[in-house]
Structure formats: structure tokens, C-alpha cells
């Protein structure tokens, strides 16, 4: 499927990005990437309506939103997962941990290392919440503690807890 990528640079990103996401979703945009100050929004080619987009952007600007840059790009059909996976960058956290994919060819590292095959999963360490949880785990004593990592995607937090001496107890969870 072909897509259009809309890229907006918002002057006050923090105040407006959620509002733009909500309104763009209402007119058919189905995925979003937030890279302050840029908001990228994606819509299938057959759903794109340039006039509807222009009306929406004019309305939001009338309400005070300031768009300092606007780009629209046509994206031909491709394997989006393969593209994302090929661009997966290693994550380095406090010189204590790095999260890498098996295809990364990196120099020797003195800290902990977790290798994951990303496959568009949560838990790669790139998202701020995962990053913050990793920092918390690295600063905590997990010796002989049980950990439950629910909705874990790659399981990177559970893997790190195990590397931090959390105990393995398959009987601790009873449903």
C-alpha cells in the first residue's frame, strides 16, 4: 500500500502535538512519529484528501497552533517492518548497558549487553519509558527478587532483571 507522510514542525510542540495527532486521526491518519519538534503522520494514499488537510491545518492555526515547517511526501509500497528493522540503532544507557541487534557489528563493550531481534516490538530501549525503567533497574538491587514483566514485547526489562540477579521462580505466579 502506498502512503503519504505529512511532516509538521510545531513551534510549541509540547502544547500542540497531541492535539494534532487527535485531529489527524479523525481524518484518516493512522500512525504517528513524534521527534520533537517534528510530528510525522502517515495516511494511506486512497484516504488522503489535500483539501480536508488544508482546512484542518487552517483551523488549528486559527486556534493558535504555529506550524514552522510543512512537508508532504509520497511513499511507495515497501516492507515497512524490514525498513524499520534495518534502521534499528543500538541503545547505550549510562555506559552500563547497550541493547543491540544481532546484525550490529560493534566494538567490545565493558558493560552489560542485551541482543534482541527488534521486529517492531516494544522494549527496544528507544522509548523514553523503557529507557527510564532500564535506568531504574540498573540502579536497583534485584538479587533474589521475583520480577513479572507483562506485555513485555522483546522482554528486555525481564532479561535485564535476570542479569541483575533476579531469581528465576516459575511457581511464583499463580492464576
Secondary structure, DSSP 4 states (H G I P E B T S, - for coil): --EEEEEEEETTHHHHHHHHHHHHHHTT--EEEEETTEEEEEEEGGG--HHHHHHHHHHHHHTT--EEEEEEEEE----HHHHHHHTPPPEEETTTEEEE-TT------SSEEEE---TT-S-SS-SHHHHHHHHHHHTS--TT-----TT-TT-HHHHHHHHTT----TTS---
